[in-house]
């Protein structure tokens, strides 16, 4: 079997030299061993394990990445049949490119199994094996193995669209984890103007969502309407996730790009909202419509080019983060918002830097907020400021395949 100086393989265990990374040569060695059997790649000490080159395999073998430190999946993973196992208890894993996996029990993180989803499913699905089917197991852990085109939902359920993930006929909360693995769910349609608790999920409770982008969601409900969820309860965490474009409409009240209403504590880190229209009679918020309790903590995130509108021409309780609040003031740090002109400077974002539209493509604004960002397409920074467009574009998480043409600044 092949080997290289920095990676010694024996009996399915490949040990990476101290300070070494998985570059092209090491990746080809790992792929060759995966063709024959399961492979464990581990560091010789407690180094960060960094994968800079993509690793691809088509066998049904498992790849385990093992270290007593963080794991950096910067090169991407693509396994048409195999399984990816992350083994670094007490530490994190970071993405810069998507992880592509086949559907099934093909992702494990520190002993927790995730069901990998690659399809939208059908109306009424409770399989626990597709996006709509998450309704069949509301406490499970899920990961996306590919992008999902949900445009077919516009014709579902007599044009009512996608059914917010919950126990059908009830509003049980989702209490599990959803890891998008750098993927995008596109074009979900939900048109339920007489029902509340409307979003991808009806209710999140002590749940976590990360590495996920929602693009062009068109979501309409009565009250408590958001892209991620109608309501967030318990300690809900959103990390490295974005809502891009689309609209959120509450025919009554409480609409936000992330959540219609938030109860108890919610944490948002390294995330974004870009170009979303948010519409309601009152309680219209960029991130949350109504904060009822607890604290909203926002770190290194942005809300750009939002359209905050009302249904009847008499807006009440509008804010860039929250439309209305009975809770503690948001705790915001190293974050950015933008406004159209001097009369529209948001009043509820103490701790964030306010920018004009023309400044969204200025690298220095992100650097001043201590973001991990670069204009280099080959960098391994978390955020990428793409300067190849004809006009200035805002930053985006590098892991997502998103076209920002509709969100450029053009004077």
ROBA-408247 format. One record per residue (C-alpha): residue in one letter; x negated, y negated, z. Coordinates in nm, 3 decimals. Layout:
# residues N
NODE  res        u        v        w
NODE    a        X        Y        Z
...
***
This chain:
# residues 411
NODE  res        u        v        w
NODE    x    0.000    0.000    0.000
NODE    x   -0.124   -0.356   -0.068
NODE    x   -0.266   -0.577    0.205
NODE    x   -0.434   -0.917    0.243
NODE    x   -0.691   -1.048    0.487
NODE    x   -0.439   -1.239    0.700
NODE    x   -0.173   -0.965    0.722
NODE    x   -0.248   -0.611    0.837
NODE    x    0.029   -0.355    0.783
NODE    x    0.051   -0.007    0.927
NODE    x    0.349    0.218    0.991
NODE    x    0.601   -0.052    0.896
NODE    x    0.449   -0.313    1.132
NODE    x    0.270   -0.608    0.973
NODE    x    0.064   -0.827    1.204
NODE    x   -0.013   -1.183    1.100
NODE    x   -0.346   -1.330    1.205
NODE    x   -0.347   -1.608    1.463
NODE    x   -0.265   -1.941    1.298
NODE    x   -0.178   -1.777    0.965
NODE    x    0.141   -1.826    0.765
NODE    x    0.332   -1.613    0.517
NODE    x    0.221   -1.759    0.185
NODE    x    0.265   -1.604   -0.160
NODE    x    0.012   -1.321   -0.112
NODE    x    0.151   -1.223    0.228
NODE    x    0.509   -1.237    0.097
NODE    x    0.426   -0.997   -0.188
NODE    x    0.274   -0.753    0.064
NODE    x    0.588   -0.767    0.279
NODE    x    0.808   -0.710   -0.027
NODE    x    0.605   -0.407   -0.132
NODE    x    0.645   -0.250    0.212
NODE    x    1.020   -0.329    0.216
NODE    x    1.058   -0.122   -0.099
NODE    x    0.945    0.179    0.108
NODE    x    1.095    0.120    0.452
NODE    x    1.188   -0.118    0.732
NODE    x    0.926   -0.382    0.812
NODE    x    0.843   -0.578    1.127
NODE    x    0.631   -0.890    1.078
NODE    x    0.487   -1.022    1.402
NODE    x    0.219   -1.267    1.510
NODE    x   -0.099   -1.148    1.680
NODE    x   -0.027   -1.385    1.970
NODE    x    0.247   -1.636    2.058
NODE    x    0.208   -1.849    1.747
NODE    x    0.495   -2.002    1.556
NODE    x    0.581   -1.761    1.272
NODE    x    0.604   -1.963    0.949
NODE    x    0.733   -1.831    0.619
NODE    x    0.629   -2.069    0.340
NODE    x    0.688   -1.842    0.041
NODE    x    1.023   -1.680   -0.040
NODE    x    1.064   -1.313    0.050
NODE    x    1.299   -1.113   -0.173
NODE    x    1.394   -0.749   -0.168
NODE    x    1.667   -0.529   -0.318
NODE    x    1.640   -0.217   -0.100
NODE    x    1.869   -0.159    0.197
NODE    x    1.574   -0.202    0.436
NODE    x    1.553   -0.444    0.727
NODE    x    1.299   -0.722    0.777
NODE    x    1.232   -0.818    1.139
NODE    x    1.050   -1.142    1.218
NODE    x    0.905   -1.120    1.569
NODE    x    0.720   -1.369    1.787
NODE    x    0.729   -1.534    2.130
NODE    x    0.775   -1.872    1.966
NODE    x    0.984   -2.046    1.700
NODE    x    1.035   -1.896    1.354
NODE    x    1.022   -2.129    1.054
NODE    x    1.208   -1.995    0.750
NODE    x    1.081   -2.261    0.512
NODE    x    1.048   -2.049    0.197
NODE    x    1.388   -1.886    0.197
NODE    x    1.506   -1.526    0.218
NODE    x    1.696   -1.328   -0.045
NODE    x    1.807   -0.971    0.027
NODE    x    2.064   -0.821   -0.208
NODE    x    2.123   -0.523    0.024
NODE    x    1.889   -0.551    0.320
NODE    x    1.913   -0.693    0.671
NODE    x    1.732   -0.984    0.837
NODE    x    1.651   -0.963    1.208
NODE    x    1.524   -1.258    1.413
NODE    x    1.346   -1.147    1.731
NODE    x    1.219   -1.442    1.937
NODE    x    1.419   -1.459    2.262
NODE    x    1.429   -1.803    2.420
NODE    x    1.319   -1.976    2.099
NODE    x    1.476   -2.114    1.782
NODE    x    1.462   -2.056    1.409
NODE    x    1.457   -2.335    1.150
NODE    x    1.566   -2.337    0.788
NODE    x    1.456   -2.548    0.493
NODE    x    1.605   -2.330    0.220
NODE    x    1.910   -2.102    0.224
NODE    x    1.900   -1.745    0.349
NODE    x    2.084   -1.523    0.098
NODE    x    2.220   -1.198    0.236
NODE    x    2.479   -0.944    0.126
NODE    x    2.811   -0.903    0.306
NODE    x    2.825   -0.684    0.616
NODE    x    2.630   -0.644    0.939
NODE    x    2.313   -0.779    0.784
NODE    x    2.198   -1.052    1.024
NODE    x    2.086   -1.020    1.386
NODE    x    1.947   -1.286    1.618
NODE    x    1.790   -1.176    1.945
NODE    x    2.019   -0.880    1.988
NODE    x    2.338   -1.051    1.866
NODE    x    2.485   -0.913    1.544
NODE    x    2.643   -1.147    1.289
NODE    x    2.888   -1.041    1.019
NODE    x    2.764   -1.184    0.691
NODE    x    3.040   -1.334    0.474
NODE    x    3.001   -1.403    0.101
NODE    x    3.362   -1.440   -0.016
NODE    x    3.670   -1.653    0.043
NODE    x    3.913   -1.366    0.091
NODE    x    4.286   -1.369    0.019
NODE    x    4.585   -1.545    0.178
NODE    x    4.669   -1.383    0.509
NODE    x    4.340   -1.194    0.536
NODE    x    4.246   -1.068    0.883
NODE    x    3.962   -0.842    0.771
NODE    x    3.689   -1.018    0.969
NODE    x    3.480   -0.973    0.654
NODE    x    3.563   -1.287    0.453
NODE    x    3.617   -1.656    0.532
NODE    x    3.994   -1.644    0.575
NODE    x    3.957   -1.309    0.746
NODE    x    3.767   -1.458    1.042
NODE    x    4.121   -1.494    1.180
NODE    x    4.104   -1.122    1.254
NODE    x    3.825   -1.161    1.514
NODE    x    3.819   -1.503    1.678
NODE    x    3.531   -1.422    1.913
NODE    x    3.293   -1.280    1.654
NODE    x    2.962   -1.411    1.522
NODE    x    2.951   -1.491    1.150
NODE    x    2.694   -1.605    0.894
NODE    x    2.732   -1.712    0.533
NODE    x    2.520   -1.513    0.292
NODE    x    2.601   -1.739   -0.004
NODE    x    2.785   -2.058   -0.098
NODE    x    3.163   -2.016   -0.112
NODE    x    3.388   -2.177   -0.373
NODE    x    3.727   -2.224   -0.206
NODE    x    3.900   -2.416   -0.487
NODE    x    4.145   -2.126   -0.535
NODE    x    4.307   -2.224   -0.204
NODE    x    4.491   -2.509   -0.380
NODE    x    4.743   -2.248   -0.503
NODE    x    4.765   -2.041   -0.187
NODE    x    5.073   -2.006    0.033
NODE    x    5.312   -2.196   -0.194
NODE    x    5.057   -2.478   -0.228
NODE    x    5.010   -2.512    0.150
NODE    x    4.656   -2.390    0.091
NODE    x    4.407   -2.229    0.326
NODE    x    4.544   -2.124    0.665
NODE    x    4.329   -2.281    0.942
NODE    x    4.128   -2.001    1.099
NODE    x    4.324   -1.887    1.403
NODE    x    4.540   -1.596    1.508
NODE    x    4.821   -1.608    1.253
NODE    x    5.137   -1.743    1.416
NODE    x    4.942   -1.874    1.717
NODE    x    4.668   -2.129    1.786
NODE    x    4.408   -1.914    1.958
NODE    x    4.064   -2.080    1.957
NODE    x    3.754   -1.958    1.779
NODE    x    3.497   -1.888    2.052
NODE    x    3.217   -1.736    1.846
NODE    x    2.932   -1.863    1.631
NODE    x    2.917   -1.959    1.265
NODE    x    2.575   -1.995    1.102
NODE    x    2.597   -2.122    0.747
NODE    x    2.234   -2.018    0.681
NODE    x    2.192   -2.324    0.459
NODE    x    2.506   -2.266    0.252
NODE    x    2.798   -2.482    0.139
NODE    x    3.173   -2.419    0.152
NODE    x    3.330   -2.617   -0.131
NODE    x    3.678   -2.746   -0.214
NODE    x    3.902   -2.603    0.054
NODE    x    4.258   -2.733    0.024
NODE    x    4.495   -2.748    0.323
NODE    x    4.834   -2.920    0.281
NODE    x    5.039   -2.870    0.599
NODE    x    5.183   -3.215    0.682
NODE    x    5.431   -3.083    0.941
NODE    x    5.175   -2.880    1.141
NODE    x    4.907   -2.990    1.388
NODE    x    4.563   -2.842    1.470
NODE    x    4.448   -2.843    1.109
NODE    x    4.096   -2.786    0.974
NODE    x    3.867   -2.502    0.871
NODE    x    3.937   -2.381    1.225
NODE    x    4.252   -2.472    1.416
NODE    x    4.069   -2.492    1.750
NODE    x    3.705   -2.441    1.853
NODE    x    3.630   -2.355    2.214
NODE    x    3.273   -2.317    2.343
NODE    x    3.183   -2.243    1.981
NODE    x    2.876   -2.330    1.776
NODE    x    2.840   -2.418    1.407
NODE    x    2.504   -2.478    1.244
NODE    x    2.327   -2.483    0.907
NODE    x    2.661   -2.542    0.727
NODE    x    2.787   -2.802    0.478
NODE    x    3.152   -2.866    0.394
NODE    x    3.191   -3.036    0.056
NODE    x    3.507   -3.190   -0.094
NODE    x    3.750   -3.063    0.170
NODE    x    4.104   -3.201    0.121
NODE    x    4.277   -3.146    0.455
NODE    x    4.625   -3.274    0.549
NODE    x    4.821   -3.210    0.868
NODE    x    5.054   -3.381    1.113
NODE    x    4.822   -3.456    1.408
NODE    x    4.478   -3.342    1.523
NODE    x    4.321   -3.298    1.181
NODE    x    3.950   -3.255    1.102
NODE    x    3.724   -3.080    0.853
NODE    x    3.558   -2.845    1.101
NODE    x    3.855   -2.814    1.336
NODE    x    4.175   -2.977    1.446
NODE    x    4.062   -2.965    1.810
NODE    x    3.727   -2.900    1.982
NODE    x    3.746   -2.769    2.338
NODE    x    3.488   -2.658    2.590
NODE    x    3.124   -2.724    2.503
NODE    x    3.125   -2.712    2.125
NODE    x    2.798   -2.763    1.937
NODE    x    2.744   -2.878    1.579
NODE    x    2.382   -2.866    1.456
NODE    x    2.225   -2.933    1.116
NODE    x    2.565   -2.946    0.947
NODE    x    2.733   -3.200    0.719
NODE    x    3.072   -3.304    0.585
NODE    x    3.034   -3.450    0.234
NODE    x    3.310   -3.623    0.039
NODE    x    3.670   -3.510    0.061
NODE    x    3.948   -3.646    0.279
NODE    x    4.112   -3.581    0.616
NODE    x    4.472   -3.699    0.656
NODE    x    4.697   -3.692    0.963
NODE    x    5.053   -3.792    0.880
NODE    x    5.091   -3.894    1.245
NODE    x    4.773   -3.949    1.446
NODE    x    4.423   -3.828    1.535
NODE    x    4.207   -3.766    1.229
NODE    x    3.827   -3.736    1.215
NODE    x    3.573   -3.600    0.969
NODE    x    3.463   -3.335    1.220
NODE    x    3.754   -3.301    1.465
NODE    x    4.099   -3.448    1.505
NODE    x    4.070   -3.438    1.884
NODE    x    3.790   -3.357    2.123
NODE    x    3.834   -3.215    2.474
NODE    x    3.542   -3.175    2.715
NODE    x    3.180   -3.202    2.599
NODE    x    3.068   -3.190    2.236
NODE    x    2.712   -3.205    2.102
NODE    x    2.619   -3.310    1.747
NODE    x    2.253   -3.296    1.640
NODE    x    2.074   -3.346    1.306
NODE    x    2.404   -3.369    1.119
NODE    x    2.586   -3.604    0.883
NODE    x    2.912   -3.736    0.742
NODE    x    2.893   -3.882    0.392
NODE    x    3.166   -4.046    0.183
NODE    x    3.469   -3.893    0.358
NODE    x    3.810   -4.066    0.361
NODE    x    3.990   -4.044    0.697
NODE    x    4.356   -4.141    0.711
NODE    x    4.618   -4.154    0.990
NODE    x    4.869   -4.388    1.154
NODE    x    4.636   -4.430    1.452
NODE    x    4.335   -4.272    1.621
NODE    x    4.122   -4.279    1.307
NODE    x    3.759   -4.191    1.375
NODE    x    3.456   -4.123    1.161
NODE    x    3.361   -3.818    1.364
NODE    x    3.655   -3.764    1.602
NODE    x    4.007   -3.902    1.592
NODE    x    4.080   -3.896    1.966
NODE    x    3.842   -3.829    2.254
NODE    x    4.051   -3.697    2.542
NODE    x    3.786   -3.587    2.790
NODE    x    3.416   -3.519    2.843
NODE    x    3.124   -3.672    2.655
NODE    x    3.035   -3.680    2.286
NODE    x    2.657   -3.663    2.244
NODE    x    2.517   -3.753    1.901
NODE    x    2.144   -3.719    1.822
NODE    x    1.960   -3.790    1.494
NODE    x    2.276   -3.792    1.285
NODE    x    2.444   -4.033    1.045
NODE    x    2.787   -4.150    0.929
NODE    x    2.763   -4.323    0.589
NODE    x    3.012   -4.458    0.335
NODE    x    3.321   -4.363    0.537
NODE    x    3.666   -4.486    0.435
NODE    x    3.880   -4.531    0.746
NODE    x    4.239   -4.594    0.638
NODE    x    4.588   -4.599    0.784
NODE    x    4.913   -4.461    0.645
NODE    x    5.126   -4.773    0.676
NODE    x    4.906   -5.082    0.649
NODE    x    4.896   -5.148    1.024
NODE    x    4.578   -4.978    1.151
NODE    x    4.541   -4.899    1.520
NODE    x    4.241   -4.758    1.702
NODE    x    3.980   -4.721    1.430
NODE    x    3.615   -4.643    1.506
NODE    x    3.311   -4.511    1.325
NODE    x    3.263   -4.233    1.582
NODE    x    3.600   -4.211    1.760
NODE    x    3.935   -4.371    1.683
NODE    x    4.055   -4.369    2.041
NODE    x    3.910   -4.256    2.370
NODE    x    4.022   -4.162    2.719
NODE    x    3.679   -4.009    2.778
NODE    x    3.331   -4.123    2.868
NODE    x    3.160   -4.348    2.609
NODE    x    2.965   -4.153    2.343
NODE    x    2.594   -4.100    2.411
NODE    x    2.422   -4.182    2.082
NODE    x    2.048   -4.180    2.009
NODE    x    1.823   -4.199    1.701
NODE    x    2.131   -4.213    1.478
NODE    x    2.243   -4.428    1.185
NODE    x    2.572   -4.574    1.060
NODE    x    2.641   -4.806    0.772
NODE    x    2.887   -5.088    0.713
NODE    x    3.011   -5.267    0.402
NODE    x    2.971   -5.624    0.520
NODE    x    2.912   -5.830    0.832
NODE    x    3.280   -5.824    0.933
NODE    x    3.281   -5.444    0.946
NODE    x    2.998   -5.377    1.190
NODE    x    3.122   -5.083    1.401
NODE    x    3.174   -5.155    1.769
NODE    x    3.165   -4.801    1.907
NODE    x    2.812   -4.687    1.814
NODE    x    2.590   -4.827    2.087
NODE    x    2.259   -4.646    2.052
NODE    x    2.276   -4.619    1.672
NODE    x    2.118   -4.839    1.406
NODE    x    2.364   -5.006    1.169
NODE    x    2.264   -5.032    0.803
NODE    x    2.397   -5.194    0.491
NODE    x    2.466   -4.968    0.192
NODE    x    2.159   -5.093    0.012
NODE    x    1.942   -4.964    0.297
NODE    x    2.056   -4.599    0.287
NODE    x    1.776   -4.508    0.046
NODE    x    1.503   -4.679    0.250
NODE    x    1.270   -4.420    0.406
NODE    x    1.154   -4.657    0.680
NODE    x    1.502   -4.672    0.838
NODE    x    1.498   -4.299    0.899
NODE    x    1.137   -4.299    1.016
NODE    x    1.212   -4.580    1.261
NODE    x    1.479   -4.351    1.411
NODE    x    1.215   -4.073    1.451
NODE    x    1.365   -3.839    1.192
NODE    x    1.174   -3.548    1.038
NODE    x    1.205   -3.671    0.679
NODE    x    1.009   -3.701    0.355
NODE    x    1.052   -3.814   -0.004
NODE    x    0.833   -3.524   -0.122
NODE    x    1.044   -3.247   -0.281
NODE    x    0.782   -2.992   -0.176
NODE    x    0.761   -3.103    0.187
NODE    x    0.890   -2.889    0.474
NODE    x    1.064   -3.179    0.649
NODE    x    1.414   -3.121    0.784
NODE    x    1.561   -3.411    0.583
NODE    x    1.490   -3.498    0.220
NODE    x    1.527   -3.847    0.074
NODE    x    1.558   -3.772   -0.298
NODE    x    1.427   -4.065   -0.502
NODE    x    1.486   -3.904   -0.843
NODE    x    1.837   -4.051   -0.879
NODE    x    1.896   -4.364   -1.089
NODE    x    2.003   -4.556   -0.776
NODE    x    1.919   -4.523   -0.403
NODE    x    2.062   -4.208   -0.242
NODE    x    2.108   -4.130    0.128
NODE    x    1.907   -3.857    0.298
NODE    x    2.036   -3.500    0.310
NODE    x    1.936   -3.187    0.498
NODE    x    1.685   -3.012    0.273
NODE    x    1.848   -2.670    0.303
NODE    x    2.168   -2.769    0.119
NODE    x    2.222   -2.761   -0.259
NODE    x    2.430   -3.079   -0.293
NODE    x    2.462   -3.332   -0.574
NODE    x    2.471   -3.683   -0.424
NODE    x    2.543   -3.866   -0.749
NODE    x    2.880   -3.991   -0.622
NODE    x    2.719   -4.148   -0.316
NODE    x    2.444   -4.362   -0.468
NODE    x    2.413   -4.734   -0.400
NODE    x    2.489   -4.935   -0.712
NODE    x    2.520   -5.310   -0.659
***
